[in-house]
Amino acid sequence: MEYQKETGATAIYPKEKALEYLALGLTSEAGEVAGKVKKLIRDKKGIMNDADAAAIRAELGDVLWYISELCNLMEMPMHLVAAANLKKLDARKHNNTISGDGDNR
């Protein structure tokens, strides 16, 4: 909860377009994570060194920032999002529906 409170101090974007801005930022940063992983596969046969891990960690931090700000926009504590996700995944594990696709499984 402390992290979520602190991200607002660096939240500089057009508030009238907050939802759009934050959603686009989240997908952009997630794409940067994917790009770094892709280049690990292409250029380093998937072998990650400390510098690679640090670069991915930095991008994951940016993803986390956007998630935090989206939660702030929706007045939703991040810990509730995480708890709901764990509950959903536990139900899928219990129902043997972890594999597959679709939200309602």
VENCORVEN-V248606 format. One record per backbone hydrogen bond with DSSP energy under -0.5 kcal/mol. CO is the residue of the C=O (numbers start at 1). NH is the residue of the N-H. Records with the same first field share a line. If there is no record, write none. Layout:
CO->NH, NH
//
This chain:
1->5
2->6
3->7
4->8
5->8
6->9
7->10
8->11
10->12
11->13
13->15
14->17
15->18
17->21
18->22
19->23
20->24
21->25
22->26
23->27
24->28
25->29
26->30
27->31
28->32
29->33
30->34
31->35
32->36
33->37
34->38
35->39
36->40
37->41
38->42
39->43, 44
40->44, 46
41->45
44->47
46->48
49->53
50->54
51->55
52->56
53->57
54->58
55->59
56->60
57->61
58->62
59->63
60->64
61->65
62->66
63->67
64->68
65->69
66->70
67->71
68->72
69->73
70->74
71->76
72->75
77->80, 81
78->82
79->83
80->84
81->85
82->86
83->87
84->88
85->89
86->90
87->91
88->92
89->93
90->94
91->95
92->97, 98
93->96
103->105
//
